[in-house]
Amino acid sequence: MIGAFALAGCLAAPPPAPTAKPQARPAGLVPPAPEGSAPSAASQALTRYYRRLENDLVAQDLMRTGGGGIDTPYTDTDLKRNFERIAFYNEYQRNGGLRPSDGRAGRLKKWRVPIRIGVEFGANVPQEHRARDRANVAKYAARLARLTGHSISVSNRDPNFTVMIMSADDGAQARTRALEIMPNFQEPNLVFFSNLPRAIQCFVIAAGYENEHEYRVALAYIRSENTALQRLACIHEELAQGLGLANDSPRARPSIFNDDEEFALLTTHDEELLRILYNPALEPGMSLEEARPIITRILAGRLGPS
């Protein structure tokens, strides 16, 4: 897991009116951000820091981009254990910022409605980053759709999963957009958009309305100061976490849902977790006890989308 985190069910209350769409902006294309100025000293320092960080990790044979190999075998027992830990537990408290969770199993979270991913850039994001990042989001969204069998597309027309790629100089813009996308944001979470610790390179927040376990809106934030590989790693991790795999586990391998930084991109193990999550036999809101026999049957028969 790259320097990242995921929060779930963080909206304080349902929006007014039945099932109101979360976007404050009328449906339509999001206008492009105006051109920014030269990056600030703080932004330049972050760029240098993340470049050094990547170099250090790659030198240790970390940030691997393959999906695993003969050195990373895993069994169905591993998949079951890792799925339970990653899909049913949370790293942080709901609406609690970075306060650790109580360590108790929660309920299964996933999307039922089609996912429409919109990509937005801060005014200070370099133009040379934008085409690459848009293409990477589109390619990965198509892969996620194939893996899960769920409707996942990329469009800035009325998105319900927004990917914001912003620089440290775009804090005011990021905070404004976050409140437009999720008007009920709580301050412990909203502060991330304008005062993010250097150790955090990206994050995602996903929420439901009438049913907090059935996601209806998500927002991923990725620092533009990350290197190209780090931004791609953030795209892989945050979109997958925003689908419902919100936690991480030190025992998951090969996996991006692990703090050891060994893998940068979604692995074959992680693909299996997504297939399990979006098997129609697993319903949002299920407890771990309800889901366990179903997970066992899915693994035994490899049912569902493939």
Salt bridges, closest charged atoms under 4 A:
ASP71 OD2 - ARG64 NH1 3.05
ASP71 OD2 - ARG253 NH2 3.98
ASP76 OD1 - ARG302 NH2 2.93
ASP78 OD1 - ARG81 NH1 3.28
GLU84 OE2 - LYS80 NZ 2.80
GLU84 OE2 - ARG292 NE 3.09
ASP102 OD2 - ARG104 NH2 2.80
GLU120 OE2 - ARG177 NH2 2.49
ASP133 OD2 - ARG231 NE 2.91
ASP158 OD2 - LYS21 NZ 3.16
ASP158 OD2 - ARG116 NH2 3.85
GLU180 OE1 - ARG25 NH2 3.47
GLU180 OE1 - ARG177 NH1 2.48
GLU187 OE1 - ARG175 NH2 3.20
GLU212 OE2 - ARG94 NE 3.71
GLU214 OE1 - ARG112 NH1 3.25
GLU262 OE2 - ARG64 NH1 2.90
GLU262 OE1 - ARG253 NE 2.79
ASP270 OD1 - HIS269 ND1 3.10
GLU271 OE2 - ARG143 NH2 2.81
GLU272 OE1 - ARG302 NE 3.67
GLU283 OE1 - ARG112 NH2 2.04
GLU290 OE1 - ARG107 NH1 3.87
